[in-house]
Amino acid sequence: AQKITQTQPGMFVQEKEAVTLDCTYDTSDPSYGLFWYKQPSSGEMIFLIYQGSYDQQNATEGRYSLNFQKARKSANLVISASQLGDSAMYFCAMREEGTGNQFYFGTGTSLTVIP
Amino acid sequence: KAGVTQTPRYLIKTRGQQVTLSCSPISGHRSVSWYQQTPGQGLQFLFEYFSETQRNKGNFPGRFSGRQFSNSRSEMNVSTLELGDSALYLCASSPGTGLRETQYFGPGTRLLVL
């Protein structure tokens, strides 16, 4: 089974609008961490935001927030006030303690911001 | 602090050759991981090194190998190259291997096998 599932291969959003990128994960380990990365066309992966399985509050980093629903095993990324520079691939990833904290990545979502 | 650096950035090889890619982690980072990224397979984990020891290994054939030096710099080697090895190879470093520790990625090495 896939550890990380991103069901939206491509998304479009109007500039200045908010957009939600979906991520569901599969683990039976109570200790895990969830990450979101952005990959522009240049190729470099840029860390955006982190959520720990025991964190009580949803993580936020500037215009990025993580909608963490533990019971549903979902960790959706919300980007507010989209900018043209947000156009990129976005990857959801997980580390779980039981597998030596190895990273598992989803297949990514391509986001295009329309002016 | 300087980011993760990878050399070379671009590489063209022919089938059957071997290749060595290099990664210098962020200063102070002791964990280095390698990933292969292709359009068809996405981002796939190759291996992770910490303090010169391989901690985790992905599901890749033995042609793919790596090592880490005492200064945390890492190399990965691919022997007997195949066309399917054409990919972006990404290196990532983190201070340690804890659950909350973020991996920071380098710009990658684009390998083309002809």
Interface residues (C-beta under 8 A of the other chain):
Chain A: S31 Y32 G33 F35 Y37 S42 G43 E44 M45 I46 F47 Y50 G52 F91 R95 E96 E97 T99 G100 N101 Q102 F103 Y104 F105 G106 T107 G108
Chain B: S33 Y35 G42 L43 F45 E48 R55 N56 L88 L90 A92 T97 G98 L99 R100 E101 T102 Q103 Y104 F105 G106 P107 G108 R110
